[in-house]
Amino acid sequence: DAGITQSPRHKVTETGTPVTLRCHQTENHRYMYWYRQDPGHGLRLIHYSYGVKDTDKGEVSDGYSVSRSKTEDFLLTLESATSSQTSVYFCAISSEWGAGGTDTQYFGPGTRLTVL
Amino acid sequence: TQLLEQSPQFLSIQEGENLTVYCNSSSVFSSLQWYRQEPGEGPVLLVTVVTGGEVKKLKRLTFQFGDARKDSSLHITAAQPGDTGLYLCAGAKGATNKLIFGTGTLLAVQP
């Protein structure tokens, strides 16, 4: 298994509070991704990173920010959580880019976030 | 906008039956991947298909990429309870590794 951990694994918070989710990898992979998974939508890309301090937006980036100060850590922050951000969040890593999707993305175990 | 539609959404079958899951789009993809996800875990890659018309087999699982690279199918022969899970297709467009995931097919194989 790829060395990917996510913390916390479960979190319940209230609307309007800031929340930070952490993804940590031990594989030294260059690329890291944050997805959210909701019933009927599959996985949707929030943000991704192609190197330290290099990040870009995905499909559903509104209300989220990310930071990557070290190769091994990719943080996802909800500045002011809303109920619509209740979801399961997955981090993924990969070692290649521009390979037309032939590279493998390895996923972490997920964080279940509930915003009340 | 959901570019990849999977069907069926849910499938409950008996052990030993065969099944096919479809992944359809109006867009062309440079490659398509299939993942399986078990409860409480992240998706795990099963296969990547790249060439139009390509067929790949993984034990009892057969994957096919459509000739026009707009659709794919996953066929399971003699399903077993261990095949239970959420099956996701994911397409890559152009020369990037940004994946667009399908809506998923939840498969339950009853012993």
Interface residues (C-beta under 8 A of the other chain):
Chain A: I4 Y31 Y35 G40 H41 G42 L43 R44 L45 Y48 G58 E59 F90 A92 S94 E96 W97 G98 A99 G100 G101 T102 D103 T104 Q105 Y106 F107 G108 P109 G110
Chain B: Q2 L4 Q6 F29 S30 S31 L32 Q33 G40 E41 G42 P43 V44 L45 T48 V50 L88 A90 G91 A92 G94 A95 T96 N97 K98 L99 I100 F101 G102 T103 G104
